[in-house]
Amino acid sequence: MTASFRVLVNGAPATVTYLEAENTILIESLAGRALARARIMASHAPLAARDGAFTWNDRTYEIFGEDAAVADAFVDYVNTRSGAAVAPARRQNRLSEPIASTGRWQYAVVDIGIVGTTRRMAEVLWSAGVGGWELVHVVDKASNWAPQYEKGFMVLRRAVPADVDVDEWCITITNWT
């Protein structure tokens, strides 16, 4: 199945299409010229449509005309089909799943960003503490583009008993909200 709606790209109308067979988003001009095309990966942030804008791959596009309701349905449909919405939400919720201690270690790396990091650190620590996680380290990485900014990451771990199966030994959370 193919689903689509319209956005503005540099002030010109364009079409956003989800190609389900390829699990790919395609943005093309009304003349049919491809402006962007990428396969949706489970590690990507989920698509979002709010306040008349559509966000995909860290880019925001203004929704064209009356397509806002269509964009909401499109985003829900694509996120459900592609797994993009499930993975980040599921990963954030996993930090609060309690597991009895002793045994092996499961790790989580949480991107706390550049701005508002103190608030996000507190939220991560609260949520992680409920699930039995402990803070291993906070990493500040200088930005490649603006060295005066540092991007923060938190490394957490929790013990996993031998009789518990874990499907991911290292959880990566890139969009803590």
Secondary structure, DSSP 8 states (H G I E B T S, - for coil): -EEEEEEEETTEEEEEEEETTTTEEEEEETTS-EEEEEE--TTS---EEETTEEEETTEEEEE-TTTHHHHHHHHHHHHHHHSTTHHHHHHHHHTT----SSSEEEEEEEEEESSSHHHHHHHHHHHHHHTT-EEEEEEEEE-SS-TT-EEEEEEEEEEE-TT---S-SEEEE----
